[in-house]
C-alpha cells in the first residue's frame, strides 16, 4: 500500500526535475525513477494481478488438497506456526483432560477433539492417534509414534498413565502450554511494531538516498560545466 501510493504520486515531482537536467544519474537513482514510472503506468495491472492471485489462492484453498497443504504448511511457518502449534497443544491437553475427568473414554475424547479441530492436517493426525489407541496402544506411545507432539507433553502423559491419573497430567500440560501460548502471542505482538518501523525506515531511506545522490550528482555536473565554461571564456 505504501509503494502503490508513494511511488506514483510523490516521486514523479522530484524525478521529473532530475530528468530535465539531461545528466547521467547514478544507478540507484535511475532504478528509483524506473520503479516510479513502472508503478505510475502499471498500478492497475498490479492490482489486477494481486486480485487474481487472491482469487486463485481462495479457489485452491477450497479444494481438499489445497486445504490440507495449507494447513500443514501454516504449522511450519516462522512465528505463526509456533503460535498455532502452541494453541493446539494447549487446547488438546485441556479438552482431553476435561473429557477424561468427566468420564468420557479416551478414545471417544480423541474422536470428539478430532471433530472440533479446524486444521485438516491436525485432524488427520488425531484420526491416526485414535486409531492407534483403539488398537490398544497407550496414549503416550501413540503420540510419540506420530512425531508431531513435543517430548514435554508426551512425558507428562506417560507419568499420568503410570500413576493412573491421566486427567491431572493433561491438566498440568494444558496449564503449561497455555502459559507458553500467551508468551508466544506477546512475543509476536511485540515484534510487529519494530519490524514495521524497520521496513518503513528502509523504504524511506533508500528513496532519500537515491534522490539525494541524484541531486548531488546533478549539482556537481552543473558546477563542472559552469567552471569549464568560465575557463573557455
C-alpha angles and dihedrals in degrees: 000000000000093000096045091052101037103039101053098035111037105024100059091068097063094030092056089054092051093048092053091064091070089217127136105261126207117271095249090052092049089050090051092050091048091050091048092051091047093053091043094054102032105033090114091053091051090052091050091049091049091049091047092050091048091050092047091049091049092051091047092047091054091060117088092240093047094048092049093047094047094046089051095046094046090061089059098048117116113264094346093062090048091054093046093050092046091052092050094049090051093047092044093053096042096045095045091046091052093048095046093046089053094055101264112142117248094244093050090046091055090048092052091047091050092054092050095050115101097195107090094204093052089044089058090050090052090051089055090045092053091047093055092045090049089054090057103265119139119255093242093048092048092049091049092050092056092059092215106093118079120248093246095063092042091054091051091050090048091054091047091052092048094049094041093239104104094154093059092047091051090047091055090048090051092053092049095050092042088059091045091049091053090049091050092050090050092050094049091047092049091053096053096074099047092044091051092047091048093051093048091046092051092047094049092041094055091049093046092048093049093047095046091046091051093048093048091047091051093047091048092050092049091049092050091048091050092050092049090050092051092049091052090052 
